[in-house]
């Protein structure tokens, strides 16, 4: 899976991504989401990241 990126300018800090997969995302001190881990080929993890990307209300998450 390509690298997961959270755009801190777009992120509104809703926490949905963290609630979907907290082993990849966390909320930082500024109240924004950030990536703390990649999936490393784990298919279930990659599926949850895809769900987080699709669920983000402001499209702040991408994978390149």
N, C-alpha and C positions, 0 to 999 in steps of 0.2 A: 504494500500500500504506500502511496506517496506520502510525503511529509504533511502532517496536520498543522494548520495555521489558524490562529484566532486573530482577527483584526481588532486591536484594542480601541480604535476610533469608532468602529461600528457597534462593538459589543455594548449592550445595555445592562449587563449583569443580572439577567433574569435567572440564571442558574439551571436552566433546563438541561444543558449539556452535562453538567455535573450530576444531575439526578439520573440521567440516562447511563453514564459510564464514568464513575468517579475515579477509576484507575487511570484515566487518560486526561481528564480535565479537573481543575480546581479553581476556586475563586481566590484572586490575589488581594493584596492589601488595598488596592484601588477599587475593589468591588467588581473587577472584570474577570472573565474566564481566561485561563491560560493552560497550555498543554504541559503536562508533567511527565508523560510517558507515551511512547509509540506502541503500536500493537505487535510489531515483530512477527508478522505472518499468522497471527491468531485469527482465524476466520470469524469466530464469534465476536471478538473484540472489534474487528473491522466492520462487521454488520452493525454493531452498536454505534460506532463512530459515524457510519453512513446515516443512521437514524438521527444522531445529534446534528449532523450537517443539515439534513432535510427539515429538522424541527426548529432550528434556530429562527426566531421571528424576524431577525434583521439581517440574515445571511452573513453573519460575521465569521463563520467557520468555513474553511476550505481545505482541500488537500491537493498539493502540487507535486 
